[in-house]
Amino acid sequence: MRSRFSRRKLLRAGVVLAVGAAIGPGFPTQARETDSIPLVAGLNTHSWCGPDTPIAEATAGLPLQVAYGWDISERRWLVYAPGTPVNTIGVLRHGQPLMLRMTADADWPQPSFRGALPEPEELPVGWSFLGWSGLRETVWTAFGQEPLGAVAEARRWSTDLQDWISYTPGQSAEHWFAVLHPGDAVWVRMRIAGARWNPAAGVAEPDRAARLVPGEITYYHPSLAGGVMFCPPHDRYDPSDLSIGAAVTWPCGTRLRIWRDERFVDVIVQDTGLLGHNHVDLSEAAFQRLALLPEGRVSVLIEVLAGPD
């Protein structure tokens, strides 16, 4: 059984964090130099910590079969295979994560980096493959520890276990994935858009104001009471259920917080219908948290709390 570390257990275990990488608020702003990264035969996931370098030069001398990179903006794989014309990576940027298929064990030299860190990248909802080049840092500092924060889950490939190790904010961290080290590469699943990734600082949550979009709300017609809703598990509509919302802008299971001035109500998209963009149809109970039924249609601000699980 894999051991798990809470923040207290990790500190008691004597994990030494680099200067400036304090647990809690505050992120390092510089990349850490690392001489080399050990690679093993088979699958490895690591990031490039050196300056921008052509991939053929950066991987020269390695028993590399193939390398895969991830394009965050286009959400597609890039590939490089030595000695073949297959190459859509070109230059390795600082912090570039790679999946490396090796034919033998080797050390991957990582030259010193003295330049400015790349601009933080905005992360879309869903999975992104990200590289870490900062100081040693705890996973809860890099990815957050709020159960309903921007990060839903992070995963790192363990060459020792030959398995993926997961961290979920709000839960204790596994021994094998409690600390990020320079050169780590991770998959991160985002609940909401607008968060940004810095390879030496981690995920920066978006300001709530930046997450609010204008929209409007209405409520279900009373004749629809007891009808089957569209989203699995296809529950029946209950006018007194505060959690019910119908929308076409967001997929089933999306959690929304709907604001009117200082009042709000949290709902889950459980149904669809003939609705416009950023239009949410609420149960009567949820609508009455924000407005009187005779108002019928009300302008609101909508915040996405979490995408579908």
Secondary structure as GFF3:
##gff-version 3
##sequence-region A 1 309
A	DSSP	beta_strand	4	5	.	.	.	ID=ss1
A	DSSP	alpha_helix	7	12	.	.	.	ID=ss2
A	DSSP	beta_strand	36	39	.	.	.	ID=ss3
A	DSSP	beta_strand	42	47	.	.	.	ID=ss4
A	DSSP	beta_strand	53	54	.	.	.	ID=ss5
A	DSSP	alpha_helix	55	58	.	.	.	ID=ss6
A	DSSP	beta_strand	64	71	.	.	.	ID=ss7
A	DSSP	beta_strand	76	80	.	.	.	ID=ss8
A	DSSP	beta_strand	91	92	.	.	.	ID=ss9
A	DSSP	beta_strand	97	102	.	.	.	ID=ss10
A	DSSP	beta_strand	106	109	.	.	.	ID=ss11
A	DSSP	beta_strand	121	122	.	.	.	ID=ss12
A	DSSP	beta_strand	126	131	.	.	.	ID=ss13
A	DSSP	beta_strand	137	138	.	.	.	ID=ss14
A	DSSP	alpha_helix	139	143	.	.	.	ID=ss15
A	DSSP	beta_strand	151	158	.	.	.	ID=ss16
A	DSSP	beta_strand	163	167	.	.	.	ID=ss17
A	DSSP	beta_strand	173	174	.	.	.	ID=ss18
A	DSSP	three_ten_helix	175	177	.	.	.	ID=ss19
A	DSSP	beta_strand	179	180	.	.	.	ID=ss20
A	DSSP	beta_strand	185	190	.	.	.	ID=ss21
A	DSSP	beta_strand	196	198	.	.	.	ID=ss22
A	DSSP	beta_strand	202	204	.	.	.	ID=ss23
A	DSSP	alpha_helix	208	211	.	.	.	ID=ss24
A	DSSP	beta_strand	212	219	.	.	.	ID=ss25
A	DSSP	three_ten_helix	222	224	.	.	.	ID=ss26
A	DSSP	beta_strand	244	246	.	.	.	ID=ss27
A	DSSP	beta_strand	255	260	.	.	.	ID=ss28
A	DSSP	beta_strand	263	271	.	.	.	ID=ss29
A	DSSP	beta_strand	279	282	.	.	.	ID=ss30
A	DSSP	alpha_helix	284	287	.	.	.	ID=ss31
A	DSSP	three_ten_helix	293	295	.	.	.	ID=ss32
A	DSSP	beta_strand	298	306	.	.	.	ID=ss33
###
